[in-house]
């Protein structure tokens, strides 16, 4: 993080780089391991000008929201072991994807989003082969655990009106729904690391797409209105189980580091993420009467680019700085659950040797995200029961990381 991830696929300085390129496992002389923690503290504000049902009924509740992007704390661990001059192995435990947003349950966009949470954890055993001293070829097997939660208020008044239930008042009779699900999926990462000459390293990696079928309980609350009871009598809004397909994307990354003097080196990174696999989130219910719950995302593929610089002060200290541009996959279908936007990173950090066998690394970063518009229409089939929601969302974040490496 100290160099905004510049050169991450071309570096084997410690075990944590297994997260970016399995070929980093070859950087071990005998045995080493690392443990780390990344934390991010976002600030988020949104102001929505439109919140109404499909019948153009205004939806009550505050239209301004703050601090809806939750803080995150992500641990990681990795180890490496050399078997022979040609072979080395490793194991990494990382969290490659995740998000967490929470809005007030009474806000005007509550039919679109209350809680949205996802965490993924990869357990990645790794093996590397060095046919020559300059070249490493490696592969990881990725066992990925994914768990998530989706919840939002339900506009029972609008559903009742569409089903011609007497007494229905759109936007004034709320229920609630929550879906908790989990799954294990499997994939792989391939990587190469090449040092053609002293002072130059070039790396590349490919992380495969991992497909999940998340399943779990769905709980509904229909409130106390007779309309909710009438819908329940039709078999709707009954507690059941649900399932949804979710694919975490494939990623192609290339990086390089070059020494420009005995104390200064430069690094660069370029990454491509196949986010177009995330087209929609469709929750299917075991209750045959309950229609699918669909949220459109229609994300686009995205690019990441970073440059960094590193300065070796002495045998104890090494300083790192970097900046990055991180393209968001969201576009016209940006929604309140994930109101993402392009990011610019500014980062700095340092590595300090606490002893001949122990290194402490720490870094800080700030992420600039421009204000982006959310515009969701009830003319879209998936939003008929949610209504129209339009406004702007603005987020920034501070992040920090801490890592210990033992050799």
C-alpha positions as CSV (number, residue, x, y, z in Angstrom):
1,X,0.0,0.0,0.0
2,X,2.9,2.4,0.7
3,X,3.5,2.6,-3.1
4,X,-0.2,2.5,-4.0
5,X,0.5,-1.2,-5.1
6,X,2.9,-0.1,-7.9
7,X,5.1,-3.0,-8.8
8,X,3.1,-5.5,-6.7
9,X,3.3,-8.3,-9.3
10,X,7.1,-7.8,-9.8
11,X,8.1,-7.9,-6.1
12,X,9.0,-10.9,-3.9
13,X,10.4,-9.0,-0.9
14,X,8.1,-10.6,1.6
15,X,5.4,-13.3,1.7
16,X,2.4,-10.9,1.4
17,X,3.1,-10.4,-2.3
18,X,1.6,-13.8,-2.9
19,X,-1.7,-12.0,-3.0
20,X,-0.6,-10.3,-6.3
21,X,1.6,-12.9,-7.9
22,X,2.2,-16.5,-6.8
23,X,5.7,-16.3,-8.3
24,X,6.6,-14.1,-5.2
25,X,6.9,-17.4,-3.3
26,X,10.4,-17.8,-4.9
27,X,11.8,-14.8,-2.9
28,X,12.4,-17.0,0.2
29,X,15.8,-18.2,1.2
30,X,14.7,-20.7,3.8
31,X,11.4,-20.0,5.5
32,X,9.5,-16.8,6.3
33,X,6.0,-15.6,7.1
34,X,4.0,-12.4,7.5
35,X,0.9,-11.2,9.2
36,X,-0.8,-7.9,8.4
37,X,-3.9,-5.7,8.9
38,X,-5.4,-3.2,6.6
39,X,-8.0,-0.7,7.8
40,X,-10.0,1.9,5.9
41,X,-12.2,4.7,7.3
42,X,-14.4,6.2,4.7
43,X,-16.4,9.4,4.9
44,X,-19.6,9.3,2.8
45,X,-22.4,11.8,2.2
46,X,-25.4,11.6,-0.2
47,X,-28.3,13.9,-1.0
48,X,-31.2,12.6,-3.0
49,X,-33.6,15.0,-4.7
50,X,-36.1,12.3,-5.9
51,X,-37.6,9.5,-3.9
52,X,-41.1,8.3,-5.0
53,X,-43.1,5.2,-5.7
54,X,-44.1,3.9,-9.1
55,X,-47.4,5.8,-8.5
56,X,-45.4,9.1,-8.1
57,X,-46.2,9.1,-4.3
58,X,-43.4,10.8,-2.4
59,X,-41.6,8.4,-0.1
60,X,-41.2,9.7,3.5
61,X,-37.9,9.9,5.4
62,X,-34.7,11.8,5.2
63,X,-33.2,12.1,1.8
64,X,-29.7,13.0,3.1
65,X,-27.5,10.3,4.4
66,X,-24.0,10.3,6.0
67,X,-21.4,7.7,6.9
68,X,-23.3,4.9,5.1
69,X,-20.0,3.3,3.9
70,X,-18.8,1.3,6.8
71,X,-15.2,1.1,8.1
72,X,-13.4,-2.1,7.3
73,X,-10.6,-4.1,8.9
74,X,-9.0,-6.8,6.8
75,X,-6.3,-9.2,8.2
76,X,-4.0,-11.3,6.0
77,X,-1.3,-13.9,6.5
78,X,1.2,-15.7,4.3
79,X,4.2,-18.0,4.5
80,X,6.9,-19.4,2.2
81,X,9.3,-22.3,2.3
82,X,12.1,-23.3,0.0
83,X,12.3,-27.0,-0.9
84,X,15.3,-26.8,-3.2
85,X,17.1,-24.4,-5.4
86,X,14.4,-24.9,-8.0
87,X,11.2,-25.4,-6.0
88,X,9.5,-23.4,-3.3
89,X,6.0,-23.5,-1.8
90,X,3.8,-21.1,0.1
91,X,0.3,-20.4,1.6
92,X,-1.6,-17.2,1.7
93,X,-4.8,-16.2,3.3
94,X,-6.3,-12.9,1.9
95,X,-9.6,-11.1,1.5
96,X,-9.6,-9.9,-2.2
97,X,-13.1,-8.6,-2.5
98,X,-15.6,-7.0,-0.1
99,X,-17.9,-4.1,0.7
100,X,-20.2,-2.8,3.5
101,X,-22.8,-0.1,3.4
102,X,-25.5,0.6,5.9
103,X,-28.3,3.2,5.6
104,X,-30.8,4.4,8.2
105,X,-33.9,2.1,7.9
106,X,-36.2,5.1,7.8
107,X,-34.4,6.9,4.9
108,X,-36.3,7.8,1.7
109,X,-34.3,5.2,-0.3
110,X,-35.0,2.3,2.1
111,X,-36.7,0.2,-0.6
112,X,-33.5,0.2,-2.6
113,X,-31.0,-0.4,0.2
114,X,-30.6,-0.9,3.9
115,X,-27.6,-3.2,4.5
116,X,-25.3,-4.5,1.8
117,X,-22.3,-6.6,2.9
118,X,-19.9,-9.0,1.2
119,X,-16.7,-10.6,2.4
120,X,-14.5,-13.0,0.6
121,X,-11.6,-15.0,2.0
122,X,-9.1,-16.8,-0.2
123,X,-6.9,-19.7,1.1
124,X,-4.2,-20.1,-1.5
125,X,-1.6,-22.9,-1.4
126,X,1.1,-22.0,-3.9
127,X,4.0,-23.8,-5.7
128,X,6.8,-22.2,-7.8
129,X,9.5,-23.6,-10.1
130,X,12.7,-21.8,-11.2
131,X,14.1,-23.3,-14.3
132,X,16.8,-20.6,-14.2
133,X,17.9,-18.2,-11.5
134,X,16.3,-15.3,-13.5
135,X,12.8,-16.9,-14.1
136,X,10.1,-18.1,-11.8
137,X,6.9,-19.8,-12.9
138,X,4.2,-20.4,-10.2
139,X,0.6,-21.3,-9.6
140,X,-1.9,-21.0,-6.7
141,X,-5.1,-22.9,-6.0
142,X,-7.7,-20.6,-4.6
143,X,-10.4,-21.8,-2.3
144,X,-12.6,-18.8,-1.7
145,X,-15.3,-18.4,0.9
146,X,-17.9,-15.8,0.3
147,X,-20.6,-14.5,2.7
148,X,-23.0,-11.7,2.2
149,X,-26.1,-9.9,3.5
150,X,-28.8,-8.0,1.5
151,X,-31.6,-6.2,3.3
152,X,-34.1,-3.4,2.5
153,X,-37.5,-2.2,3.5
154,X,-40.4,-3.5,1.4
155,X,-43.1,-1.2,0.1
156,X,-46.1,-3.3,1.0
157,X,-48.4,-0.5,0.1
158,X,-47.2,-0.4,-3.5
159,X,-47.2,-4.2,-3.9
160,X,-50.7,-4.3,-2.5
161,X,-51.9,-1.6,-4.8
162,X,-50.5,-3.5,-7.8
163,X,-52.3,-6.6,-6.6
164,X,-55.5,-4.5,-6.1
165,X,-55.6,-5.2,-2.4
166,X,-58.1,-2.8,-0.7
167,X,-56.6,-0.2,1.7
168,X,-53.2,-0.2,0.1
169,X,-51.3,3.1,0.4
170,X,-48.0,3.2,-1.7
171,X,-45.0,4.4,0.4
172,X,-46.9,4.3,3.7
173,X,-47.0,0.6,4.7
174,X,-43.6,-1.0,5.1
175,X,-42.3,-4.5,5.6
176,X,-38.7,-5.7,5.7
177,X,-36.6,-8.4,4.0
178,X,-33.1,-9.7,4.7
179,X,-31.1,-12.4,2.9
180,X,-28.0,-14.0,4.4
181,X,-26.0,-16.4,2.3
182,X,-22.6,-18.1,1.9
183,X,-20.7,-20.4,-0.4
184,X,-17.3,-21.8,-1.2
185,X,-15.9,-21.4,-4.8
186,X,-12.6,-22.5,-6.4
187,X,-10.2,-21.0,-8.9
188,X,-6.5,-20.5,-9.5
189,X,-3.8,-17.8,-10.1
190,X,-0.9,-18.2,-12.5
191,X,2.2,-16.0,-12.3
192,X,5.7,-15.4,-13.7
193,X,8.5,-13.3,-12.4
194,X,11.5,-12.5,-14.6
195,X,14.8,-10.7,-13.7
196,X,16.6,-10.4,-17.0
197,X,19.4,-8.2,-15.5
198,X,20.4,-7.1,-12.1
199,X,18.1,-4.2,-10.9
200,X,15.2,-5.0,-13.1
201,X,12.2,-7.3,-12.4
202,X,9.1,-7.8,-14.5
203,X,6.1,-9.8,-13.3
204,X,2.7,-10.8,-14.6
205,X,-0.2,-12.7,-13.1
206,X,-3.7,-14.0,-14.0
207,X,-6.3,-14.6,-11.3
208,X,-9.2,-16.7,-12.6
209,X,-12.9,-15.9,-12.2
210,X,-14.5,-17.8,-9.3
211,X,-18.2,-18.7,-9.5
212,X,-20.4,-18.9,-6.4
213,X,-23.9,-20.1,-5.7
214,X,-24.7,-18.4,-2.4
215,X,-27.5,-19.8,-0.4
216,X,-29.1,-19.0,2.9
217,X,-32.3,-18.0,4.8
218,X,-34.6,-15.2,3.7
219,X,-36.6,-13.5,6.5
220,X,-39.5,-11.2,5.9
221,X,-41.4,-8.9,8.2
222,X,-44.8,-7.8,7.0
223,X,-45.6,-5.3,9.8
224,X,-49.1,-5.0,11.3
225,X,-51.0,-3.7,8.3
226,X,-54.0,-5.8,7.0
227,X,-52.4,-5.3,3.5
228,X,-49.4,-7.3,4.6
229,X,-51.6,-10.0,6.0
230,X,-53.5,-10.1,2.7
231,X,-50.3,-10.6,0.7
232,X,-49.1,-13.3,3.1
233,X,-52.4,-15.0,2.5
234,X,-51.5,-15.1,-1.2
235,X,-48.3,-16.9,-0.2
236,X,-46.0,-13.8,-0.7
237,X,-43.4,-12.5,1.8
238,X,-43.1,-15.8,3.6
239,X,-39.9,-16.8,5.3
240,X,-38.0,-19.2,3.0
241,X,-34.5,-19.9,1.6
242,X,-32.9,-18.1,-1.3
243,X,-30.0,-18.5,-3.6
244,X,-28.0,-16.2,-5.9
245,X,-25.2,-16.5,-8.4
246,X,-22.1,-14.3,-7.8
247,X,-18.9,-14.4,-9.8
248,X,-15.8,-12.7,-8.5
249,X,-13.9,-11.4,-11.6
250,X,-10.7,-12.5,-13.3
251,X,-7.8,-10.1,-13.1
252,X,-4.7,-9.7,-15.3
253,X,-1.8,-7.7,-13.8
254,X,1.6,-6.7,-15.0
255,X,4.3,-4.8,-13.0
256,X,7.9,-3.8,-13.0
257,X,10.5,-2.5,-10.7
258,X,13.9,-1.0,-11.7
259,X,16.8,0.3,-9.7
260,X,18.0,3.7,-10.8
261,X,20.8,3.9,-8.2
262,X,22.0,2.0,-5.1
263,X,19.3,3.6,-3.0
264,X,16.5,4.6,-5.3
265,X,14.1,2.3,-7.3
266,X,11.0,3.0,-9.3
267,X,7.9,0.7,-9.8
268,X,4.8,0.6,-12.0
269,X,1.7,-1.5,-12.2
270,X,-1.2,-2.0,-14.6
271,X,-4.2,-4.2,-14.0
272,X,-7.4,-5.2,-15.8
273,X,-10.4,-6.5,-14.0
274,X,-13.2,-8.3,-15.9
275,X,-16.1,-6.7,-13.9
276,X,-18.5,-7.3,-16.8
277,X,-19.3,-10.7,-15.3
278,X,-21.3,-8.7,-12.7
279,X,-24.4,-8.0,-14.7
280,X,-27.2,-8.5,-12.1
281,X,-27.8,-9.9,-8.7
282,X,-30.9,-12.2,-8.8
283,X,-32.1,-13.7,-5.6
284,X,-34.2,-16.8,-6.3
285,X,-36.6,-18.1,-3.6
286,X,-37.6,-21.7,-2.7
287,X,-41.1,-20.3,-2.2
288,X,-42.5,-20.7,-5.7
289,X,-45.0,-17.9,-5.3
290,X,-42.3,-15.3,-4.4
291,X,-40.9,-13.7,-7.6
292,X,-37.2,-13.2,-8.0
293,X,-35.6,-10.2,-6.4
294,X,-33.4,-8.5,-9.1
295,X,-30.9,-5.7,-8.8
296,X,-29.2,-4.6,-12.1
297,X,-25.6,-3.7,-12.0
298,X,-24.3,-4.1,-15.6
299,X,-20.8,-3.2,-14.6
300,X,-18.0,-2.6,-17.1
301,X,-14.5,-3.8,-17.2
302,X,-12.0,-1.6,-15.3
303,X,-8.3,-0.6,-15.3
304,X,-5.9,0.1,-12.5
305,X,-2.6,1.9,-13.0
306,X,0.1,2.9,-10.4
307,X,3.6,4.4,-10.2
308,X,5.8,4.4,-7.1
309,X,9.2,5.2,-5.8
310,X,11.4,3.6,-3.1
311,X,14.3,5.0,-1.2
312,X,16.7,2.9,0.9
313,X,17.8,5.3,3.7
314,X,20.2,2.8,5.4
315,X,20.3,-0.9,6.4
316,X,17.3,-0.3,8.7
317,X,14.9,2.0,6.8
318,X,13.2,1.9,3.4
319,X,10.7,4.6,2.4
320,X,7.9,4.1,-0.2
321,X,5.5,6.5,-2.0
322,X,3.1,6.1,-4.8
323,X,0.0,7.2,-6.6
324,X,-2.6,5.2,-8.5
325,X,-5.7,5.6,-10.7
326,X,-8.4,3.0,-10.0
327,X,-11.3,3.0,-12.4
328,X,-14.7,2.1,-11.1
329,X,-16.8,-0.5,-12.9
330,X,-20.1,1.3,-12.2
331,X,-21.9,3.4,-14.7
332,X,-25.4,4.3,-15.6
333,X,-26.7,1.6,-13.2
334,X,-24.8,2.9,-10.2
335,X,-27.1,2.4,-7.2
336,X,-27.3,3.2,-3.5
337,X,-26.0,-0.2,-2.5
338,X,-22.6,0.4,-4.1
339,X,-22.4,4.1,-5.1
340,X,-18.8,3.7,-6.3
341,X,-16.7,6.0,-8.5
342,X,-13.2,6.3,-9.9
343,X,-10.5,6.6,-7.3
344,X,-7.2,8.4,-7.1
345,X,-4.7,7.0,-4.5
346,X,-2.0,8.9,-2.8
347,X,0.1,6.7,-0.5
348,X,3.3,6.6,1.6
349,X,4.9,4.1,3.9
350,X,8.1,2.6,5.3
351,X,9.8,-0.7,6.1
352,X,12.0,-0.8,9.2
353,X,14.1,-3.7,10.4
354,X,13.4,-4.3,14.0
355,X,16.0,-7.1,14.1
356,X,18.0,-9.1,11.5
357,X,15.0,-11.5,11.2
358,X,12.0,-9.1,11.8
359,X,10.7,-6.3,9.6
360,X,7.8,-3.9,10.4
361,X,6.0,-2.3,7.4
362,X,3.4,0.4,7.7
363,X,1.7,2.7,5.3
364,X,-1.1,5.3,5.0
365,X,-3.2,6.3,2.0
366,X,-5.9,8.7,1.0
367,X,-8.5,7.9,-1.7
368,X,-10.1,10.7,-3.6
369,X,-13.5,9.8,-5.1
370,X,-15.4,12.4,-7.1
371,X,-19.1,13.0,-6.5
372,X,-21.3,10.7,-8.7
373,X,-24.9,10.6,-9.6
374,X,-27.3,7.8,-8.7
375,X,-30.4,7.7,-11.0
376,X,-32.8,4.7,-10.7
377,X,-36.2,4.6,-12.4
378,X,-39.3,2.6,-11.6
379,X,-39.7,2.3,-15.4
380,X,-37.0,-0.4,-15.1
381,X,-38.8,-3.7,-14.2
382,X,-36.5,-4.5,-11.3
383,X,-37.4,-1.2,-9.6
384,X,-41.2,-1.3,-9.9
385,X,-41.6,-2.1,-6.2
386,X,-38.7,0.1,-5.2
387,X,-39.7,3.3,-7.0
388,X,-37.6,6.2,-8.4
389,X,-34.5,7.3,-6.6
390,X,-32.1,10.1,-7.8
391,X,-29.4,12.1,-6.2
392,X,-25.7,12.4,-5.7
393,X,-23.3,10.4,-3.6
394,X,-19.8,11.6,-2.4
395,X,-17.2,9.4,-0.7
396,X,-13.5,9.7,0.4
397,X,-11.4,7.3,2.5
398,X,-8.3,7.1,4.6
399,X,-6.5,3.8,4.9
400,X,-3.6,2.4,6.9
401,X,-1.8,-0.9,7.0
402,X,0.6,-2.6,9.4
403,X,2.6,-5.8,8.8
404,X,5.2,-7.9,10.5
405,X,7.5,-10.2,8.5
406,X,9.6,-12.9,10.2
407,X,12.5,-14.7,8.6
